[in-house]
Amino acid sequence: MTDQRSRRIDGFLLLASEELAAARQLAPLLPRQGAYFLQQSVEKLARAVLEVENVPAGATHNLRFLADLLGERHVLKAAFIEFDDLTPASTRYRYPSPSGAVSPVKTEQVVARLSDVDRLASIVRNYIDRKRSDTVTKDD
């Protein structure tokens, strides 16, 4: 793994952590914004794993699409698919609909997902640490 890819992975992990922290602070009072940052955190975690696997992802925010890029047999694919319900938060909660409606968000649903994303982050970090360790071992 190149130094540049390693720094990019670290960048995605840092942003995911910061966005989860933002979601944690915003969710109780501003659930739309909390949901957005939850989605962004999961997206950055997925992008970190895709970077580890050297899979280009493009500009999508669709969590199912990102999970599918990992391939059918990837150990983390199902874990990311579990968060596909957050995909709409990347746009739906940030803009009014063409009719001017603003999508409602239930505070308790956003707050309930915080610990789920926290668990996913831990799983992803462990996975990346193992992959990095395997790479170092192979290079020796």
C-alpha positions in Angstrom: 0.0 0.0 0.0 1.4 3.4 -1.0 1.9 6.2 1.5 -0.6 8.3 -0.5 -3.3 5.6 -0.2 -2.5 5.1 3.4 -2.9 8.9 4.1 -6.2 8.9 2.1 -7.5 6.0 4.2 -6.5 7.9 7.4 -8.3 11.0 6.0 -11.5 9.1 5.4 -11.3 7.6 8.9 -10.7 11.0 10.5 -13.6 12.6 8.6 -15.9 9.6 9.5 -15.1 10.1 13.2 -15.7 13.9 13.0 -18.9 13.4 11.2 -20.2 10.9 13.8 -19.2 13.4 16.5 -21.2 16.1 14.7 -24.2 13.7 14.3 -24.0 12.9 18.0 -24.2 16.6 18.9 -26.8 17.6 16.3 -29.2 14.7 16.4 -31.1 15.6 19.6 -31.9 19.2 18.5 -31.5 19.1 14.7 -32.2 15.6 13.6 -32.1 16.4 9.8 -28.6 17.6 10.2 -27.7 14.7 12.5 -29.0 12.2 9.9 -27.0 13.9 7.2 -23.8 13.6 9.2 -24.6 10.0 10.1 -24.9 9.2 6.4 -21.7 11.0 5.7 -19.8 9.1 8.4 -20.9 5.7 7.0 -20.0 6.9 3.5 -16.5 7.8 4.6 -16.1 4.5 6.3 -17.1 2.7 3.1 -14.7 4.9 1.1 -11.9 4.0 3.5 -12.5 0.3 2.9 -12.8 0.8 -0.8 -9.5 2.6 -0.7 -7.9 -0.3 1.2 -9.2 -2.6 -1.5 -8.1 -0.2 -4.3 -11.6 0.1 -5.7 -12.5 3.5 -7.2 -15.9 4.8 -6.0 -16.6 8.0 -7.9 -18.8 10.8 -6.5 -21.9 8.8 -5.4 -23.4 9.1 -1.9 -25.5 5.9 -2.3 -24.4 3.6 0.4 -25.8 0.5 -1.3 -23.8 1.3 -4.5 -20.7 1.7 -2.4 -21.3 -1.6 -0.6 -21.9 -3.3 -4.0 -18.5 -2.1 -5.2 -16.9 -4.2 -2.5 -18.1 -7.4 -4.3 -20.5 -10.1 -3.3 -18.1 -12.0 -1.0 -16.6 -9.1 0.8 -16.8 -9.5 4.6 -18.1 -5.9 5.2 -20.6 -5.7 2.3 -23.6 -6.7 4.4 -22.6 -4.4 7.3 -22.7 -1.4 4.9 -25.9 -2.4 3.3 -27.5 -2.3 6.8 -27.1 1.5 6.5 -28.7 2.0 3.1 -31.7 3.6 4.8 -29.4 6.5 5.6 -28.7 7.2 1.9 -31.5 9.7 1.4 -30.1 11.8 4.2 -27.3 12.8 1.8 -29.7 15.0 -0.2 -33.4 14.6 0.9 -32.9 16.3 4.2 -30.8 19.1 2.9 -33.1 20.5 0.2 -36.8 21.0 -0.1 -38.7 18.9 -2.6 -39.8 20.4 -5.9 -43.1 21.2 -4.2 -41.3 23.0 -1.3 -41.9 20.2 1.3 -39.1 19.5 3.8 -38.8 15.8 4.7 -39.6 15.1 8.3 -37.0 13.2 10.4 -37.7 11.5 13.8 -35.2 12.5 16.4 -35.4 9.1 18.1 -34.6 7.3 14.9 -31.5 9.3 14.3 -30.3 9.0 17.9 -30.9 5.2 17.8 -28.5 4.9 14.8 -25.6 6.6 16.6 -24.5 3.5 18.4 -24.9 1.4 15.2 -22.6 3.7 13.3 -20.2 3.7 16.2 -20.0 -0.1 16.1 -19.5 0.0 12.3 -16.6 2.4 12.7 -15.0 0.0 15.2 -15.4 -2.9 12.8 -14.0 -0.9 9.9 -11.0 0.3 11.9 -10.2 -3.3 13.0 -10.6 -4.5 9.4 -8.2 -1.8 8.1 -5.7 -2.5 10.8 -5.7 -6.2 9.9 -5.3 -5.4 6.2 -2.4 -3.0 6.9 -0.8 -5.6 9.1 -1.2 -8.3 6.4 0.4 -5.9 3.9 3.4 -5.3 6.2 3.8 -9.0 6.7 3.7 -9.7 3.0 6.3 -7.0 2.3 8.8 -8.5 4.8 
